[in-house]
């Protein structure tokens, strides 16, 4: 083997290494892009799935109300009495309206 042959083999193996490295880099980049895309799709699904959002918000509201009931039970009782009063007034107005139509 001459020096020229060795240099040519060396250049060939160097090019093969670069090509293989480029393939590996491309594979890693494509896997990273797929993972990013999947993450983006999952985030969009979470944002656009209204029933799922409603369940999540309802759960958060329950936790807040329980915490409020533990920390300030008087406030919760007052709020409940107020809500019952509002519903009672609305029902009374509806019944009164219906009775006056007769």
DRENVO-725879 format. One line per field, with one value per residue: x, y, z of N, C-alpha, C in turn. Coordinates in pm, whole numbers, always signed. Layout:
<sites>
n_x = X; ...
n_y = Y; ...
n_z = Z; ...
ca_x = X; ...
ca_y = Y; ...
ca_z = Z; ...
c_x = X; ...
c_y = Y; ...
c_z = Z; ...
</sites>
This chain:
<sites>
n_x = +84; +58; +149; -27; -249; -319; -383; -605; -783; -803; -928; -1168; -1278; -1303; -1496; -1707; -1748; -1827; -2063; -2211; -2225; -2374; -2613; -2686; -2716; -2930; -3128; -3153; -3238; -3484; -3624; -3637; -3791; -4029; -4103; -4142; -4353; -4552; -4584; -4683; -4925; -5058; -5081; -5249; -5477; -5551; -5617; -5830; -6019; -6308; -6489; -6302; -6157; -6360; -6412; -6165; -6159; -6385; -6303; -6091; -6236; -6390; -6189; -6101; -6336; -6367; -6136; -6191; -6420; -6308; -6135; -6288; -6573; -6808; -6832; -6893; -7138; -7288; -7278; -7418; -7672; -7734; -7744; -7963; -8160; -8165; -8247; -8497; -8629; -8631; -8794; -9029; -9091; -9139; -9362; -9544; -9564; -9683; -9922; -10045; -10103; -10320
n_y = -116; +213; +553; +728; +565; +509; +767; +818; +621; +704; +956; +864; +713; +918; +1081; +900; +878; +1142; +1154; +953; +1066; +1290; +1168; +1055; +1289; +1400; +1210; +1235; +1501; +1480; +1309; +1472; +1679; +1541; +1480; +1739; +1820; +1635; +1714; +1972; +1915; +1778; +1984; +2159; +1998; +1982; +2251; +2294; +2107; +2130; +2001; +1869; +2087; +2211; +2019; +2025; +2292; +2287; +2106; +2253; +2467; +2334; +2256; +2509; +2605; +2418; +2471; +2736; +2689; +2549; +2741; +2978; +2936; +3084; +3267; +3101; +2996; +3231; +3299; +3083; +3121; +3365; +3284; +3108; +3288; +3454; +3270; +3208; +3459; +3492; +3273; +3345; +3583; +3481; +3313; +3503; +3661; +3478; +3434; +3680; +3697; +3536
n_z = +0; -87; -2; -121; -165; +99; +187; +28; +118; +379; +339; +233; +444; +625; +499; +503; +778; +835; +685; +811; +1064; +1004; +932; +1177; +1325; +1184; +1235; +1514; +1525; +1390; +1562; +1785; +1680; +1630; +1893; +1996; +1833; +1907; +2172; +2135; +2004; +2210; +2398; +2256; +2235; +2505; +2551; +2371; +2435; +2566; +2756; +2917; +3015; +3161; +3360; +3490; +3585; +3750; +3943; +4054; +4160; +4354; +4531; +4616; +4739; +4946; +5092; +5166; +5321; +5532; +5639; +5673; +5781; +5835; +5628; +5411; +5494; +5502; +5230; +5122; +5236; +5116; +4845; +4852; +4921; +4694; +4496; +4603; +4586; +4307; +4230; +4363; +4227; +3972; +4022; +4116; +3888; +3714; +3848; +3833; +3568; +3533
ca_x = +0; +139; +102; -144; -362; -355; -448; -736; -865; -828; -1029; -1294; -1334; -1340; -1622; -1809; -1775; -1904; -2195; -2280; -2253; -2484; -2734; -2720; -2767; -3062; -3219; -3176; -3319; -3620; -3687; -3666; -3902; -4150; -4139; -4195; -4482; -4646; -4610; -4768; -5059; -5118; -5118; -5367; -5591; -5592; -5680; -5951; -6113; -6387; -6534; -6186; -6129; -6467; -6386; -6048; -6199; -6477; -6220; -6019; -6335; -6422; -6077; -6104; -6450; -6337; -6037; -6262; -6508; -6224; -6073; -6389; -6705; -6914; -6845; -6960; -7278; -7349; -7294; -7525; -7798; -7758; -7784; -8099; -8249; -8177; -8332; -8633; -8687; -8658; -8911; -9144; -9125; -9198; -9495; -9626; -9590; -9777; -10052; -10106; -10149; -10447
ca_y = +0; +334; +667; +784; +477; +530; +898; +806; +542; +792; +1053; +793; +682; +1046; +1119; +808; +918; +1266; +1120; +881; +1161; +1373; +1085; +1047; +1420; +1415; +1122; +1299; +1621; +1440; +1258; +1590; +1749; +1461; +1498; +1875; +1822; +1562; +1799; +2081; +1860; +1750; +2113; +2206; +1914; +2025; +2383; +2291; +2008; +2207; +1922; +1845; +2214; +2234; +1929; +2074; +2414; +2248; +2048; +2363; +2542; +2253; +2266; +2644; +2614; +2339; +2547; +2849; +2637; +2515; +2860; +3077; +2873; +3184; +3323; +3002; +2991; +3355; +3287; +2987; +3187; +3463; +3214; +3058; +3405; +3496; +3171; +3227; +3581; +3465; +3185; +3425; +3673; +3400; +3270; +3624; +3698; +3381; +3451; +3804; +3675; +3462
ca_z = +0; -99; +77; -190; -135; +240; +197; -34; +211; +493; +298; +215; +576; +686; +438; +554; +916; +830; +635; +918; +1170; +955; +942; +1319; +1363; +1123; +1309; +1644; +1501; +1355; +1684; +1868; +1616; +1657; +2034; +2009; +1766; +1993; +2288; +2089; +1981; +2341; +2457; +2184; +2275; +2638; +2543; +2292; +2489; +2662; +2872; +3003; +3082; +3259; +3474; +3562; +3655; +3856; +4049; +4121; +4237; +4471; +4625; +4674; +4830; +5067; +5169; +5224; +5427; +5646; +5696; +5709; +5762; +5837; +5493; +5328; +5538; +5453; +5084; +5095; +5270; +5011; +4723; +4873; +4917; +4554; +4428; +4655; +4527; +4165; +4223; +4406; +4118; +3863; +4063; +4121; +3750; +3658; +3915; +3787; +3430; +3533
c_x = +89; +78; -22; -268; -410; -428; -589; -830; -901; -935; -1166; -1356; -1376; -1474; -1736; -1846; -1861; -2047; -2276; -2317; -2371; -2615; -2780; -2779; -2908; -3165; -3254; -3265; -3464; -3693; -3723; -3785; -4033; -4196; -4200; -4335; -4588; -4682; -4704; -4911; -5129; -5162; -5242; -5492; -5641; -5666; -5816; -6056; -6193; -6440; -6419; -6151; -6234; -6447; -6270; -6084; -6294; -6400; -6144; -6114; -6373; -6313; -6077; -6218; -6426; -6237; -6103; -6352; -6427; -6171; -6177; -6529; -6820; -6939; -6922; -7108; -7352; -7374; -7407; -7661; -7834; -7807; -7927; -8198; -8270; -8268; -8476; -8701; -8720; -8782; -9037; -9188; -9190; -9340; -9590; -9664; -9695; -9914; -10121; -10156; -10285; -10561
c_y = +123; +444; +729; +700; +497; +663; +892; +729; +628; +895; +987; +764; +810; +1094; +1031; +844; +1045; +1239; +1048; +975; +1250; +1296; +1075; +1179; +1443; +1331; +1184; +1422; +1584; +1383; +1374; +1666; +1674; +1481; +1637; +1884; +1752; +1646; +1914; +2033; +1831; +1880; +2170; +2128; +1957; +2158; +2378; +2191; +2073; +2123; +1895; +1971; +2240; +2146; +1979; +2198; +2382; +2187; +2155; +2444; +2466; +2263; +2402; +2659; +2535; +2412; +2666; +2804; +2600; +2639; +2961; +3019; +2973; +3245; +3229; +2994; +3115; +3351; +3192; +3048; +3291; +3397; +3161; +3174; +3451; +3400; +3187; +3348; +3558; +3378; +3263; +3519; +3599; +3360; +3389; +3670; +3605; +3398; +3577; +3791; +3607; +3550
c_z = +0; -13; +13; -163; +7; +258; +140; +57; +332; +459; +286; +352; +649; +632; +488; +697; +918; +786; +742; +1032; +1130; +964; +1086; +1366; +1307; +1198; +1444; +1628; +1469; +1477; +1777; +1811; +1639; +1799; +2057; +1948; +1851; +2116; +2251; +2066; +2112; +2408; +2389; +2222; +2412; +2633; +2473; +2341; +2601; +2779; +2970; +3081; +3191; +3382; +3557; +3645; +3770; +3973; +4126; +4209; +4364; +4576; +4693; +4774; +4958; +5155; +5238; +5339; +5551; +5717; +5746; +5689; +5763; +5702; +5401; +5364; +5489; +5304; +5048; +5125; +5163; +4882; +4735; +4865; +4773; +4478; +4473; +4595; +4380; +4150; +4260; +4294; +4001; +3896; +4064; +3980; +3687; +3719; +3864; +3643; +3426; +3554
</sites>
